[in-house]
């Protein structure tokens, strides 16, 4: 798998700058984590509510957040494993 090549701005010398001067790989990793976190939270919360959990209950928020966290960490592990190949 190829490394992420995010570029927000390129000056004429082939140097790229990323948001807040963060390394390019870190910026891309944050984007990948964010793109997984919200959809997995929404999916988990919807599934729990369908099973009869309270939509605004603390246990629902906590459980959906835990599922979302596992999804984000799993995604980071897969990216790291692919980069090491």
N, C-alpha and C positions, 0 to 999 in steps of 0.2 A: 504494500500500500504506500502510495506517495505521501510525503509530508504535506501538511496544509500550507498553502501558499497565499494567505490573505494579504492583500496590499490595499491600504486605504489611500495612500498618497505616495507618489514616486517623484523624486526630484530628478533632474536631468542626468544624474550620475549613477543610476541603477540602485540607489539606496532607497529602501522603503521605510516609512515611519508608520507605526501602529499607534492605536489609541493610548494616550498618556505615556508614550515612550516605553511601553511594555514590549517584551520580546514577542516576536510574531507567533511562535508556537503557543505561548501562554494565552495570547489573545484568541487564537483559533480554538484552543481547548475550552476557554470560557464560552465562546459562541456555541460549541458543540454541547456543552453541559446545559446551557440555557435553553437550547432547542429541544432538549429531552425533558427538562424538569417540569415545565408547565403542562405539556400534554400528558405526561405520565401522572401528574397530580390530578388533573381533571378526569382522566380515565379511571384512576383508582377511586376517587371520591364518588364519581357517578356509579361505579360498580357497587360500592358500599351502600349508597343511598337506595339503589335498586333492591338490595338485600334487606332493606328495612332499617338501616342505621339512620339516625337523626341527621338531617342535612346540615344543621348548624351545631352539631355536637362536638365536644372537645375530642372524644375518641375518634370520630370521623376525621377531623383535621389531623390528628396525630398519626393515625394509620395511613392516610393518604400521603402525608409528608414522608413517612418512613418508606413507603413504596417508591416515591419519587426520588428519595435519596439513594436507594439501592439502584435504581435505574441510572442515575447520574454516575455513581461510582463504577457500576458495571461498564458504562460507556467509556469512562476514562481508562479502565483496565484494558478494554479491548483496543483502544487507540494506542496505548503504550505497548501492548503486545504486538500490534501490527507494525509499529515504528521500529521495534527491535529486530525485525526480520530483515 
